[in-house]
């Protein structure tokens, strides 16, 4: 005969065990989800870098040079001076720690050349009048909107992590300087420490980091 005073239910140990299992499963789920999101972001960055690189080739075909700081080359159409920050010849991805906050100026040089739009020193946007080589999606730009909800300012080309893409022609400047040195001194030695990675242009995302300390984790065109 059953004892009517006995009650069915979970003991404290059983409850704690269930809670522990739930926490472990939740942690595994979050870890997997985070990994999927990271892979998706990197895949998107790779696609955007490849597409912008192709647009740079088309720009060069028309203008004889890759998008570059207007102070560095007279090749038309030369975009106006962009917002403050490292410009294309000055931004070198090789130093161990280049902060993404220094990318904006060079990023805007690239934006103006590829979009055909003009960005003033304060980021104010004017549509046209240049030729468009690449159609930027809204999520590729860090922007400000006016009272009517229209884009009024473009601050930089942003990667999937919301940070500015890095764009540099420092490698091209390095090669030009070396060739100039050879013309005046055929015996001139090539500098032991190169600048940049490509003799054309470098385009990269730090993959969510705030600087280029870990090049291996960057998404890049070299």
N, C-alpha and C positions, 0 to 999 in steps of 0.2 A: 504493500500500500504506500502511495506517494505521500511525502510530507507536504502538507499544504503551506507550511511556513517558508519552504524553499522558493526563491524567485529566480526566474531565468533572466540572463543578461550578461553583459561583458564585465570582466574584472578590470581593475585598474591597469594591470600589466597588459591585458589584451588591448585596452584602449590606447595605451602608450605605443604598443607595437604597431597598431593600425596607423596612428598618427605618424610614426617614424617612416613607415612604408610610403605613405602619401607624400611626405616631404622629400624622400629620396626620388620618387617618380617625378615629382614636380621639378626637382633640380635637373634631372636628366632631360626632361622635356624642354626646359628653358635653355639648357646647353645645346641641344640639337637645333632648336629654333634660332639661337644666336649664330650658330655655325652656318645655317642655311642663309640667314640674312647677310652674313659677311661674304659668303661666296657670291651671292646675288649682286651685292654692291661692287665687288671686285670685277665681276663679269660686265656690269654696266660701265664701270670706269674704263675697262679695256676696250669696250665697244666705242665709247665716246672719244678716247684717245686715238683709236684707229681712224674714226670718221673725221676728226679735226685734222689729223695728219694728212689724210687724203685731200682735204680742203686746202691745206697749206701748199700741197703740190700743185693744185689747180691755180692757186693765187700766184705761185712762182711762175707758172707757165704764161700767165697774162702780164705779170709785172717784172719778171726778171730777177726777183729776189723773194725770199721768204718774209712773212710778216716780221717787222723789226722796229725797234724804237726809232721814231722819225729823226731823232738827233744823230743816229748812227749811219743812216743811209738816205740819199735823196731820191731813191727809187719811188716813183708815184704808184698808186696814190698814197701819199704819206698821211697817216691819221694824226689828229691833234694830240698834243701832249696829254696823256691820261692822268688819272688820279695819282696821288702820292704813293710811293712804294718802289720796289726794285724794278727797273726797266729791263728790257730783254738782254742787252749786252752786259748789264751789271749783275743780273741774277745768275749766279753760278751754283748748280745743284751739287757740286762736289764737296764743298765744306761739310764737316761732320754734323753741323746743326744749323740749317737755314730755316728760320721760322716761317710758317705759312702766312703770317701777317705781312711778310715782305713781298708776297706774290702778286698783290692786287694790281699794281701798276703795269707789270709785264702782261698779266692776264688780260687787262683792258686793251693793250696794244693788239693782242691776238683777237679779242672780240671785235674791235673796230674794223680790223682788216678783213675778217671773215664774214661779218654780218653786213658790212657796208654802212652801218650806222655810226653816228658821232657821239662820243661821250666827253663832256667837258671836265675840267679839273675837279669839280665837285661831284662828278658822277651823273650830272644831268644828261638825259638822253634826248637826242634828236634823230629821228628816223631818216636814213639816207645821208648823203646822196650817192654813196658808193655802190659798187656791185656786190651782191650777196653770194658768198661761196659756201655758206653753211647756215642752216636754219636752226637756231638755238631754241630748245624747248624751255618752257618756264622753269622747270625744276633744275635746269642747268645754269641758272643765273641767280646771283644774290642781288635782289632788287629792292627798291622803295616804290611805293605807289602814292598817287596824289589823292585828293579828296574824292575824286570820282572813281577810284579803284583802278586807274590806268597806270601803267609803268612809267615812272617819271625819272628814275635813276637806276643805273646799272653799276654795281660795285665791283663785281668780278665774276668770272666763270667758275661756278662751284662744282665740286665733285660730289659723289653720292653721300659723302659724310658731311657736306655743308661747308667744306673748306675750299679755298681757292686752288685751282690747278696751277702748277708751276709751268712757266713757259720761258725758255732761255735761248738766246743766240750767242751766249758767251763762248761756246765752242767755235762758232763761225768767226767771231772776233779774234780768238786765239790763233786760228789758222791764218787769218788775214795779216795779223801782226807778225807772225813768223815769216810769211812770204815777203812782207815788206822788208824785214830784217835781212833776208837772203839777197834781196836786190841790191842792198847797200853793202852787204858783207857776205859773199858766197860761202864763207867758212863759218858762218854763225851757227852755233849749236842750238838744237831744238831744246826748249825749256824742259827740264826733267819733270816738272809738275804740270800736267795738262789742265786745261780749264774746260769745264763742260764734258759731255760724253760723246756728242755727235758733232761733226763739222758743219752741220746744217742747222738743226734746232733740237732742243730737248723739251719734251712735253711729259709731265708726270703728275701723279696724285700720291700723296703720302699715305694713302690707305687708312685715313682716320687719325693718324698721328699729327702732332702740332708742328713737326719739323721733319727734316730729311735725315735724322740720325741713323735710322735703320734703312739703308737703301734697298736691302733684300725684300722688305715688306712693301716698298713702293710699287705702284702700278705705273709703268714707264714705257717709253718708245725706244729704249736702248737695251 
